[in-house]
C-alpha cells in the first residue's frame, strides 16, 4: 500500500540546462503562443486539447517567466495570460461534461477512457499547483485561482472513471493512471482501489518487450507514461520496470532517421514507420535515469523530431522525477557492416538487422490467418520485408497470389538459420493456406426445409452450415528463405500446391527505376506502376532451363544504387490482390507511391536478389 499522498510540497527545481537550444526555443514559443492557442481550442478543439492547455499553462507559468531564465513577452504580469487561458479552458471543459461526468467529443461517446486522457493532464496540474502554492509565502500563488475550477471538473468526472469500462488494452493503463493521479490530487481511496483493480489484470507486456498491441504510437502516448506515473504514485517499481523495458525495445527499433519500426503493430501505425518525436521524452528520461547508452542514442536520434508538446511532456515528467533532465550518458555507437545490430522479437515475429549501410526487416506475425479476416485491432500487414539503404530502398515487399482471393503471403514468424558461408544472417518463414470444396451434408444434418446455419468459413459467408460438411482442401504451401548482409538481401521462395499466378510488389523509396540500355522488359502499366517482365523481351531477360527466366533493373539516386534481379517462372499478369477482405468492399491495402511489380507463377522457385552500393551509375 503506498503512502498517503502529500498535501503539497515544494517542487524540485527543474534544471533545463540539459535541453538543447532548439527545445528551449520551443518552450519560449509555446509560452508566447499559448493564449492564442487557447482561444483557438476554445472554438474548435476537443476536451483533450483543452486539458493540454491547462497542463501547459501550469508548466509554462514558471518556465516562460523572466525569473526562470527564459525571456517572456513584455507584460506587466507575464503569468496572467497563461492563468487566464487555463481558466477559460476549464470553463469550457465544464460545459463539455455529460451528466455522467465524461467529456463530449472525440470518436467515442460518453467514454471514460477517452476522458481519462484529459483527467491525467488536469490531475497532474492540480497536484503541481498544490506543490507550488505551499512554497508561496505571504501572497497567494497566481496559479491558486485554478484550484477551485479544477476541483469542480475533476469531482464531476471521477464517478465515471470509478465505475466506467474500457475497450482497448492500453485504455486500462490510461484510466488506471488517471485514477492514481486523482488519488494523489484528492486522496480519494475509491480511486486508488479502482486503479489497483485494473492493475490486478497484469501488464500486457510481452516477453519480447512490446505491449500486446505492439504499437509505438500507444507506447508513446499511453502505456509508457501511464505505467511510469503508476509506478511512482503507487510505489510499484515493477510498473516502472515494465515501462523501462518497453522504452528500451522501442529504442532498439529506432533507426538513424528517428523513425520507429512498426511493422509488427496491430494498430493504425502498422502501415508506416512511427515518427519518434513522441518517444523522445521517454527515451531521454530513461537514458538519464538509467545511464543507458542505447536509449541515449535513441534520444539523440529523435531530438530533432520532438515538437513543443513532446518537450512539455518531458518537463511535466521532470516535475515529478527531476532525474528525467539529468545529463545523458554517451550514446551507443551506430551499427557498422562489421558490427551489425540484430533485434529479434519472438512474440511479435519480427527480426531487424541493421548494418549501418543498410537495414533489413523481416515480419511474419499477422493475426489474419488465426482470425480469418482483416479487422481493426489486429495485425494484418502483408509486408514481409523491408530493405533500406541511406537514401533509397524497398519500404515494403509483398508477394501477392491468385489463390481463392485469400490475399498476399502472410507467413509465420522468422526462424533463425545457421549463417551462410559469407557469414550472412539467414531466416526461414513458412505459410500454408487452404480453401475448401464442400460435399453434401450427411443425413443427420439435413433439413428438409433447406434452412441451414449462416456461417463464415474464412473466405465468405453463406447459409450452408459449413462446419458440418465434409470438405476437400486445396492448399498452397510457401517457404521463404532470407539471407542478408551489409548492402545485400536475397529472398527465395519455394511452393507446394497447384500452379497459380503470383506477383512480387516492391514499394520503392527514393531514386529512379532504370534498366541497362533499352531493355523492354521494364515498362509501366495503365496505372503507372513499373513492371519487370521478361516476356516483354529485352537483353536482360535471359531464359533459363525448365521454363524459368531472369530479369533485372536498378533503382538509382545521386549517391546510391539498388540492383534488383529476379529469377523464376517470371512473366504473366502483373497484379496486386489484397484479398477478399478488401476487394469485397472495393478497397485495397496496396501501397501508394512508386511501385515495382514482378509477375511470375508458382511453377518454379522464385528468387529475388537485392544489392545496395554507393555507385549510382546505371
C-alpha positions in Angstrom: 0.0 0.0 0.0 1.6 3.3 -1.0 1.9 6.1 1.5 -0.9 8.8 1.6 -0.4 11.5 -1.0 1.3 14.6 0.4 -0.9 17.6 0.9 1.7 19.6 -1.0 5.4 20.2 -1.0 7.7 22.5 -2.8 8.7 21.1 -6.2 12.3 20.4 -7.0 13.8 23.0 -9.3 13.6 21.7 -12.9 17.0 22.1 -14.4 16.7 22.9 -18.1 20.3 23.3 -18.8 20.4 19.8 -20.3 17.9 20.8 -23.0 19.2 21.6 -26.5 18.8 25.2 -27.6 16.2 24.2 -30.1 14.0 22.7 -27.4 14.4 25.8 -25.2 13.2 27.9 -28.1 10.2 25.6 -28.5 9.3 26.3 -24.8 9.7 30.1 -25.3 7.4 29.9 -28.3 4.9 27.7 -26.5 4.7 30.2 -23.6 4.3 33.1 -26.1 1.7 31.3 -28.2 -0.4 29.5 -25.6 -3.0 32.3 -25.1 -3.7 32.3 -28.8 -3.7 28.5 -28.9 -6.2 28.6 -26.1 -8.6 30.9 -28.0 -8.4 28.6 -31.0 -9.0 25.5 -28.9 -12.0 27.1 -27.2 -13.6 27.4 -30.7 -12.5 24.3 -32.5 -10.7 22.0 -30.1 -11.9 18.9 -28.2 -11.6 18.1 -24.5 -8.1 16.6 -24.8 -6.8 19.8 -26.4 -8.4 21.8 -23.6 -6.9 19.6 -20.9 -3.5 20.1 -22.5 -3.9 23.9 -22.4 -4.3 23.6 -18.7 -1.3 21.4 -18.3 0.9 23.6 -20.4 -0.3 26.8 -18.7 0.9 25.4 -15.4 4.1 24.1 -16.8 4.9 27.4 -18.7 3.9 29.8 -16.0 7.3 29.5 -14.3 9.2 28.3 -17.5 8.2 31.4 -19.5 8.8 33.8 -16.7 11.9 36.0 -16.8 12.9 34.9 -13.3 13.4 31.4 -14.8 15.9 32.4 -17.4 13.5 32.3 -20.4 12.5 35.6 -22.0 8.8 36.3 -21.8 6.6 38.7 -23.6 6.9 42.3 -22.2 3.8 42.1 -20.0 3.2 43.6 -16.6 2.3 40.2 -15.3 3.6 37.6 -17.7 1.8 34.8 -15.9 -1.6 36.4 -16.2 -2.3 35.4 -19.8 -1.4 31.8 -19.1 -3.6 31.6 -16.0 -6.5 33.2 -17.9 -6.0 30.7 -20.8 -6.2 27.8 -18.3 -9.3 29.3 -16.6 -11.1 29.7 -19.9 -10.2 26.1 -20.9 -11.6 24.8 -17.5 -14.8 26.7 -18.0 -15.2 25.2 -21.5 -14.4 21.7 -20.1 -17.2 22.1 -17.5 -19.6 22.9 -20.3 -18.5 19.8 -22.2 -19.2 17.4 -19.4 -22.0 14.9 -19.8 -24.4 14.1 -16.9 -22.1 11.1 -16.2 -19.1 13.5 -15.9 -17.4 12.3 -19.1 -16.4 14.8 -21.7 -18.2 15.2 -25.0 -16.2 15.0 -28.2 -13.9 12.6 -30.0 -14.5 9.3 -31.7 -16.3 7.6 -28.7 -19.5 8.5 -27.0 -19.7 9.0 -23.2 -16.2 7.4 -22.9 -14.5 7.0 -19.5 -11.1 6.1 -21.1 -11.1 9.0 -23.6 -12.0 11.3 -20.7 -9.1 9.7 -18.7 -6.6 11.3 -21.1 -7.8 14.7 -20.1 -8.0 13.8 -16.5 -4.4 12.8 -16.5 -3.4 16.3 -17.5 -5.8 18.0 -15.2 -5.0 15.9 -12.1 -1.3 16.5 -12.8 -1.9 20.2 -12.9 -3.9 20.1 -9.7 -1.0 18.3 -7.8 1.6 20.7 -9.3 -0.4 23.8 -8.3 -0.7 22.4 -4.7 3.0 21.9 -4.6 3.8 25.5 -5.7 1.1 27.0 -3.5 2.9 25.6 -0.4 6.0 27.4 -1.5 4.2 30.8 -1.6 4.8 33.0 1.4 2.5 35.9 2.1 0.6 36.2 -1.1 -1.4 33.6 -2.9 0.3 31.9 -5.8 -1.1 33.1 -9.2 -2.0 29.5 -10.1 -4.1 29.2 -7.0 -7.0 30.7 -8.9 -7.3 27.5 -10.9 -7.7 25.2 -7.9 -11.5 25.6 -7.5 -12.4 25.2 -11.2 -10.1 22.2 -11.4 -11.7 20.6 -8.4 -15.2 21.1 -9.9 -14.2 19.4 -13.2 -12.3 16.6 -11.5 -15.1 16.0 -9.0 -17.7 15.7 -11.7 -15.7 13.2 -13.8 -14.4 11.0 -11.0 -17.6 8.8 -10.8 -17.3 7.9 -14.5 -13.7 6.7 -14.0 -14.6 4.8 -10.8 -17.3 2.8 -12.5 -16.7 3.0 -16.2 -15.2 0.4 -18.6 -12.7 0.4 -21.5 -12.5 -1.1 -24.9 -8.8 -1.4 -25.8 -5.8 -2.9 -23.9 -4.0 0.4 -23.4 -7.1 2.1 -22.1 -6.7 0.1 -18.9 -3.4 1.8 -18.0 -4.7 5.2 -19.1 -7.7 5.0 -16.9 -5.7 3.5 -14.0 -3.1 6.3 -14.3 -5.9 8.9 -14.2 -7.4 7.2 -11.1 -4.0 7.2 -9.4 -3.5 10.9 -10.2 -6.9 11.6 -8.8 -5.9 9.8 -5.6 -2.7 11.8 -5.5 -4.7 15.0 -6.0 -7.7 14.4 -3.8 -6.8 11.4 -1.5 -9.8 9.5 -2.8 -9.4 6.0 -1.6 -12.0 4.7 -4.1 -9.9 5.9 -7.0 -6.9 4.0 -5.6 -8.9 0.9 -5.2 -10.2 1.0 -8.7 -6.8 1.7 -10.2 -5.4 -1.4 -8.4 -8.4 -3.4 -9.7 -7.2 -2.7 -13.3 -3.6 -3.4 -12.4 -4.6 -6.8 -11.0 -5.1 -8.0 -14.5 -1.3 -7.8 -15.1 0.5 -5.5 -17.5 0.2 -6.8 -21.1 4.0 -6.6 -21.8 5.2 -9.5 -24.0 8.4 -11.3 -23.1 10.0 -9.5 -26.1 9.3 -6.1 -24.6 6.4 -4.9 -26.7 2.9 -4.4 -25.3 0.2 -6.7 -26.6 -0.8 -4.1 -29.3 2.8 -3.9 -30.3 2.3 -0.2 -31.2 4.9 2.5 -30.9 2.1 5.1 -31.0 0.3 3.7 -28.0 3.5 3.0 -26.2 4.5 6.7 -26.6 1.2 8.3 -25.8 -0.4 5.8 -23.3 1.2 2.8 -21.9 4.7 4.0 -21.1 3.7 7.4 -19.5 0.8 5.7 -17.6 3.0 3.0 -16.1 5.6 5.5 -15.1 3.0 7.6 -13.3 1.5 4.5 -11.7 4.9 3.2 -10.6 5.8 6.5 -9.0 2.5 7.2 -7.3 1.7 3.7 -6.1 5.4 2.9 -5.3 5.4 0.0 -7.6 8.9 -0.5 -9.1 7.6 -3.4 -11.1 5.5 -1.0 -13.2 8.4 1.3 -13.7 10.5 -1.6 -14.9 7.8 -2.6 -17.4 7.8 0.9 -18.8 11.6 0.9 -18.9 11.6 -2.4 -20.7 9.1 -1.2 -23.3 11.0 2.0 -23.8 14.3 0.3 -24.4 12.8 -2.0 -27.1 11.3 0.9 -28.9 14.8 2.4 -28.8 16.2 -0.8 -30.4 13.6 -0.3 -33.2 14.5 3.4 -33.8 16.6 4.0 -36.9 19.2 6.7 -37.7 16.4 9.0 -39.0 14.5 8.8 -35.8 11.7 6.6 -37.1 10.4 3.6 -35.1 9.7 0.3 -36.8 6.0 -0.6 -36.5 5.5 -3.4 -39.0 4.5 -5.7 -36.1 1.9 -3.3 -34.7 -1.7 -4.4 -34.5 -3.0 -0.8 -34.5 -3.1 2.1 -37.1 0.6 2.7 -37.0 1.3 -0.7 -38.6 1.1 0.9 -42.0 4.0 3.3 -41.8 7.1 3.8 -39.5 6.3 5.9 -36.5 7.8 9.4 -36.1 9.9 9.0 -33.0 9.4 12.6 -31.7 6.7 11.4 -29.4 9.0 8.8 -27.9 11.7 11.4 -27.3 10.6 12.3 -23.7 10.7 8.6 -22.6 14.0 7.9 -24.4 15.6 11.0 -22.8 14.2 10.3 -19.3 15.2 6.6 -19.3 18.7 7.3 -20.6 19.3 10.0 -18.0 17.9 7.9 -15.1 19.3 4.6 -16.1 22.6 5.7 -17.8 21.6 3.6 -20.8 23.7 4.3 -24.0 21.1 2.7 -26.3 18.2 4.9 -25.2 20.6 7.9 -25.1 21.2 7.2 -28.8 17.5 7.0 -29.5 17.0 10.3 -27.6 19.6 11.9 -29.9 18.1 10.4 -33.0 14.6 11.7 -32.1 15.5 15.1 -30.6 15.0 17.0 -33.9 11.6 15.3 -34.3 10.3 16.4 -30.9 7.8 19.2 -31.0 6.8 21.6 -28.3 4.2 19.2 -26.9 6.9 16.5 -26.6 9.3 18.9 -24.8 6.5 20.0 -22.5 5.7 16.3 -21.8 9.3 15.9 -20.8 9.1 18.9 -18.4 6.0 17.5 -16.8 7.7 14.2 -16.2 10.7 16.1 -14.8 8.5 17.9 -12.4 7.6 14.5 -10.9 11.1 13.0 -11.4 13.9 15.5 -11.8 16.3 12.7 -13.0 14.5 12.9 -16.4 16.6 16.0 -17.2 19.9 14.7 -15.7 22.9 14.7 -18.1 22.7 12.0 -20.8 25.3 9.2 -20.9 27.4 8.8 -24.0 25.3 7.4 -26.8 25.8 3.9 -28.1 27.7 3.8 -31.4 25.9 3.3 -34.7 26.0 -0.2 -36.3 28.5 -0.9 -39.0 29.0 -3.7 -41.6 31.5 -5.3 -39.2 29.3 -4.8 -36.1 25.6 -5.1 -37.1 22.8 -4.7 -34.6 20.3 -7.6 -34.5 16.9 -7.3 -32.9 14.7 -10.4 -32.8 11.3 -10.1 -31.2 9.9 -13.6 -30.9 6.4 -12.8 -29.6 6.0 -10.1 -32.3 7.5 -12.3 -35.1 9.8 -9.5 -36.2 13.6 -9.5 -37.0 15.6 -6.4 -37.7 19.2 -6.4 -38.8 21.0 -3.0 -39.2 24.4 -3.0 -40.9 24.7 0.8 -41.0 24.9 0.9 -44.8 21.6 -1.0 -45.0 18.9 -2.4 -42.8 16.6 -5.3 -43.2 13.3 -6.1 -41.5 11.5 -9.4 -41.8 8.0 -9.9 -40.4 5.7 -12.9 -40.1 3.3 -12.1 -37.2 -0.1 -11.2 -38.6 -3.3 -12.2 -36.9 -5.2 -12.6 -40.2 -4.8 -16.4 -40.5 -6.0 -17.1 -37.0 -8.9 -14.6 -37.2 -9.9 -15.5 -40.8 -10.4 -11.8 -41.5 -8.8 -8.3 -41.5 -10.1 -6.3 -38.7 -9.3 -3.2 -36.6 -7.1 -4.1 -33.6 -5.4 -6.9 -35.4 -2.0 -7.2 -37.2 -2.8 -7.6 -40.9 0.2 -6.1 -42.7 1.2 -8.3 -45.6 4.6 -6.7 -45.9 7.1 -9.5 -45.3 10.3 -7.4 -45.6 11.9 -4.0 -45.8 15.3 -3.3 -47.2 16.6 0.2 -46.9 19.9 2.0 -47.6 20.7 5.5 -46.5 18.8 7.3 -49.3 16.8 4.7 -51.1 15.4 1.2 -50.8 12.3 -1.0 -50.6 10.0 0.1 -47.8 7.5 -2.7 -48.4 7.9 -6.1 -50.1 4.9 -8.3 -50.6 4.1 -11.4 -52.5 0.6 -11.5 -54.0 -1.0 -14.6 -55.5 -4.2 -15.6 -57.3 -5.4 -18.2 -54.9 -9.1 -18.1 -53.8 -8.8 -14.4 -53.0 -7.1 -15.3 -49.7 -4.7 -12.3 -50.1 -0.9 -11.9 -50.1 1.6 -14.0 -48.4 1.4 -13.7 -44.6 3.9 -16.2 -43.3 4.7 -17.4 -39.8 7.5 -16.0 -37.6 11.1 -15.7 -39.0 13.1 -18.6 -37.7 16.9 -18.1 -37.4 19.0 -20.5 -39.5 22.8 -21.0 -39.5 24.7 -18.3 -41.1 25.8 -18.9 -44.7 29.4 -19.2 -46.0 29.6 -15.4 -46.2 28.5 -15.1 -42.5 25.3 -13.5 -43.6 22.2 -13.9 -41.3 19.6 -16.4 -42.6 16.0 -16.8 -41.7 13.1 -19.0 -42.8 9.4 -18.1 -42.9 6.6 -20.6 -43.7 3.0 -20.4 -44.6 0.2 -22.8 -45.6 -3.2 -21.6 -46.8 -6.1 -23.7 -48.0 -9.6 -23.3 -49.4 -12.4 -25.9 -49.3 -14.7 -27.6 -51.7 -17.6 -28.7 -49.7 -19.5 -32.0 -50.1 -23.2 -32.6 -49.3 -24.4 -32.7 -45.7 -24.7 -36.1 -44.1 -28.1 -37.4 -43.3 -28.3 -36.4 -39.6 -27.5 -32.7 -40.6 -30.1 -32.4 -43.4 -33.1 -30.0 -43.1 -36.0 -30.8 -45.4 -36.8 -27.0 -45.4 -33.3 -26.2 -46.6 -32.8 -23.9 -43.6 -29.1 -24.1 -42.6 -26.9 -22.0 -40.3 -25.3 -18.9 -41.7 -21.5 -19.3 -41.2 -18.3 -17.6 -42.2 -15.7 -20.1 -43.4 -12.7 -17.6 -43.6 -13.4 -16.6 -47.2 -17.1 -15.9 -47.4 -20.4 -16.4 -45.6 -23.4 -18.5 -46.6 -26.4 -20.3 -45.1 -24.7 -23.7 -45.7 -23.8 -25.0 -42.3 -20.1 -25.2 -43.4 -18.9 -26.7 -40.1 -20.9 -29.9 -40.6 -20.0 -30.5 -44.2 -17.2 -32.9 -45.4 -14.7 -30.9 -47.4 -11.8 -31.3 -49.8 -8.9 -28.9 -49.2 -6.8 -27.2 -51.9 -3.7 -26.0 -50.2 -0.7 -23.9 -51.1 2.5 -24.0 -49.0 5.1 -21.4 -49.3 8.6 -21.5 -47.9 10.5 -18.2 -47.8 14.3 -18.0 -47.0 16.1 -14.7 -46.4 19.9 -14.2 -46.5 21.1 -10.8 -45.5 24.3 -8.9 -45.1 25.7 -5.4 -45.5 24.0 -3.9 -48.5 22.5 -7.3 -49.5 19.3 -9.2 -49.3 18.5 -12.5 -51.1 15.0 -13.9 -50.9 14.0 -17.3 -52.1 10.5 -18.8 -52.3 9.5 -22.4 -52.9 5.9 -23.6 -53.4 3.9 -26.8 -53.0 0.5 -26.9 -54.5 -1.3 -26.1 -57.7 0.3 -23.8 -60.2 -1.1 -20.3 -59.9 0.0 -16.7 -60.8 1.9 -14.8 -58.3 3.4 -11.3 -58.3 6.0 -9.6 -56.2 5.3 -6.0 -55.2 8.2 -3.7 -54.2 7.2 -0.3 -52.8 10.2 1.8 -53.6 11.7 4.8 -51.7 13.9 7.4 -53.4 15.7 7.2 -56.7 14.5 6.4 -60.3 13.8 3.0 -61.8 16.0 2.2 -64.8 17.4 -0.7 -66.8 20.6 -1.3 -68.7 20.2 0.1 -72.2 16.8 -0.1 -74.0 15.6 -3.2 -72.2 11.9 -3.6 -73.0 11.3 -6.0 -70.0 10.7 -2.9 -67.8 7.5 -1.0 -68.6 4.7 0.9 -67.0 1.2 -0.4 -66.8 -2.0 1.6 -67.2 -1.8 2.8 -63.6 1.8 4.0 -63.9 3.3 1.1 -61.9 6.6 -0.2 -63.0 6.5 -3.8 -64.3 9.5 -6.1 -64.8 8.5 -8.9 -67.2 11.0 -10.8 -69.3 8.2 -11.9 -71.6 8.2 -8.3 -72.9 11.6 -9.0 -74.3 15.0 -7.3 -74.0 18.6 -8.2 -73.5 18.3 -8.6 -69.7 15.6 -11.2 -70.0 17.8 -14.3 -70.2 16.0 -17.6 -70.5 17.0 -20.4 -68.2 16.1 -24.1 -68.2 12.8 -25.5 -67.1 10.9 -22.5 -68.4 12.5 -20.2 -65.9 13.8 -16.7 -66.8 15.6 -13.8 -65.2 15.3 -10.1 -65.4 16.9 -7.1 -63.7 16.5 -3.3 -63.2 18.0 -0.7 -60.9 16.8 2.0 -58.5 19.3 4.9 -58.6 19.8 8.1 -56.8 22.5 10.7 -56.6 24.5 8.7 -54.1 23.2 5.1 -54.1 22.2 2.3 -56.4 19.9 -0.6 -55.7 20.3 -3.6 -58.1 17.2 -5.7 -58.4 17.2 -9.0 -60.1 14.6 -11.8 -60.1 14.7 -15.4 -61.3 12.0 -18.0 -61.6 8.8 -18.7 -63.7 8.7 -14.9 -64.5 6.2 -13.2 -66.6 2.4 -13.0 -67.0 -0.2 -10.8 -65.5 1.1 -8.0 -63.3 -1.3 -7.6 -60.3 -1.8 -7.0 -56.6 -4.7 -8.8 -55.0 -5.3 -7.6 -51.4 -7.7 -10.5 -50.8 -11.5 -10.8 -50.5 -11.5 -8.9 -47.1 -10.6 -5.7 -49.0 -11.8 -6.4 -52.6 -15.4 -7.2 -51.5 -15.6 -3.6 -50.2 -14.0 -2.1 -53.3 -10.9 -1.3 -51.2 -7.2 -2.2 -51.2 -4.2 -2.0 -48.9 -1.9 -1.6 -51.9 1.0 0.8 -51.0 0.9 4.2 -52.6 3.8 5.9 -54.4 6.4 4.3 -56.6 5.8 0.6 -57.1 7.6 -2.2 -59.0 5.6 -5.4 -59.9 7.4 -8.6 -60.9 4.9 -11.2 -62.2 5.6 -14.9 -62.0 3.9 -18.2 -61.1 4.4 -21.0 -58.6 5.5 -23.3 -61.3 9.1 -22.9 -60.2 11.0 -21.5 -57.2 11.3 -17.7 -57.2 14.4 -15.7 -56.2 14.9 -12.0 -55.6 18.5 -10.6 -55.3 18.9 -7.1 -53.9 22.2 -5.2 -53.7 22.8 -1.6 -52.5 26.0 0.2 -53.4 27.3 3.8 -53.3 27.8 3.6 -57.1 24.7 5.3 -58.6 25.6 4.8 -62.2 23.1 2.5 -64.1 
